Amino acid sequence: MSTSRLATVRGRALRCLICGDREFRSREVKLNTTGAEFLGLAWANRSALALVCDSCGYAHLFTGKHPEPWDPAQGYPAGTVTD
């Protein structure tokens, strides 16, 4: 997994839905389907970006347009809604 990052989604700071923490690690995950698994084609399933909370481990999944990562030392960009 990657290093801890802050993230924004559509200009808003992402907070964990479970514990409220703001730092996440990212990883790619497969969105497996029963049919593809049954036919041995799991490799062909779509992927999603998972942002895993550093504090509690809850995985937030994103398909399509992904969140923007930010370095915690530099903070969020100007104009980000943080509440």
KAMO-V370296 format. One record per residue. N is the residue number from 1. PHI is phi in degrees with one decimal (* if undefined). OMEGA is omega in whole degrees, -180 to 180 (NA if undefined). D_LAST is the distance of its C-alpha to the last C-alpha in Angstrom with 1 decimal. Layout:
BEGIN
<<N & PHI & OMEGA & D_LAST> <N & PHI & OMEGA & D_LAST>>
END
This chain:
BEGIN
<<1 & * & -177 & 27.1> <2 & -84.0 & 177 & 25.3> <3 & -77.8 & -180 & 23.6> <4 & -64.3 & -179 & 20.1> <5 & -141.7 & 165 & 17.5> <6 & -82.3 & 178 & 13.9> <7 & -146.2 & 174 & 13.3> <8 & -123.4 & 176 & 11.8> <9 & -127.9 & -179 & 12.7> <10 & 52.7 & 176 & 13.5> <11 & 81.8 & 179 & 11.4> <12 & -116.3 & 178 & 8.1> <13 & -67.3 & 178 & 7.5> <14 & -82.8 & 173 & 9.3> <15 & -122.3 & 179 & 9.0> <16 & -61.1 & 179 & 12.4> <17 & -67.9 & -177 & 13.1> <18 & -93.5 & -173 & 15.5> <19 & -113.0 & 179 & 14.5> <20 & 85.0 & 180 & 10.8> <21 & -63.8 & -176 & 12.2> <22 & -115.8 & -179 & 11.2> <23 & -110.8 & -174 & 14.9> <24 & -135.7 & 169 & 17.2> <25 & -113.7 & -177 & 20.8> <26 & -106.8 & 174 & 22.0> <27 & -160.2 & 177 & 25.2> <28 & -87.0 & 177 & 27.1> <29 & -129.1 & 177 & 28.2> <30 & -89.8 & 176 & 30.9> <31 & -99.5 & -174 & 30.4> <32 & -68.0 & 175 & 33.8> <33 & -118.5 & -178 & 35.8> <34 & -60.2 & -178 & 38.8> <35 & -60.9 & -180 & 41.2> <36 & -65.0 & 178 & 40.6> <37 & -62.6 & -178 & 40.8> <38 & -61.3 & -179 & 44.1> <39 & -88.2 & 180 & 45.6> <40 & 74.6 & -178 & 44.5> <41 & -113.1 & -178 & 42.2> <42 & -57.5 & -180 & 38.9> <43 & -62.9 & -177 & 38.7> <44 & -87.7 & -180 & 38.4> <45 & -66.8 & 177 & 35.2> <46 & -67.4 & 178 & 32.0> <47 & -113.4 & 175 & 29.4> <48 & -137.5 & 174 & 25.6> <49 & -94.4 & 176 & 23.2> <50 & -106.3 & 170 & 21.8> <51 & -103.8 & -175 & 18.9> <52 & -99.1 & -178 & 19.9> <53 & -61.5 & 178 & 17.6> <54 & -65.2 & -174 & 19.2> <55 & -82.9 & -173 & 18.7> <56 & -113.1 & 178 & 19.9> <57 & 86.6 & 179 & 21.4> <58 & -65.9 & -179 & 19.8> <59 & -100.7 & 176 & 20.5> <60 & -96.7 & -176 & 18.2> <61 & -101.4 & -180 & 20.7> <62 & -132.5 & 173 & 20.5> <63 & -116.3 & -180 & 23.5> <64 & 72.1 & -179 & 24.1> <65 & -68.0 & -175 & 21.7> <66 & -89.8 & 175 & 20.1> <67 & -63.2 & 177 & 16.7> <68 & -95.6 & 178 & 16.9> <69 & -86.2 & 179 & 17.3> <70 & -136.7 & 179 & 16.7> <71 & -71.9 & 180 & 18.5> <72 & -56.1 & -179 & 16.6> <73 & -67.4 & -179 & 19.1> <74 & -96.4 & 179 & 18.1> <75 & 76.2 & 180 & 14.3> <76 & -78.2 & 177 & 12.4> <77 & -71.1 & 179 & 14.3> <78 & -58.0 & 178 & 14.0> <79 & 89.8 & 179 & 12.0> <80 & -73.7 & 176 & 9.3> <81 & -82.6 & -175 & 6.0> <82 & -106.9 & 178 & 3.8> <83 & -106.0 & NA & 0.0>>
END
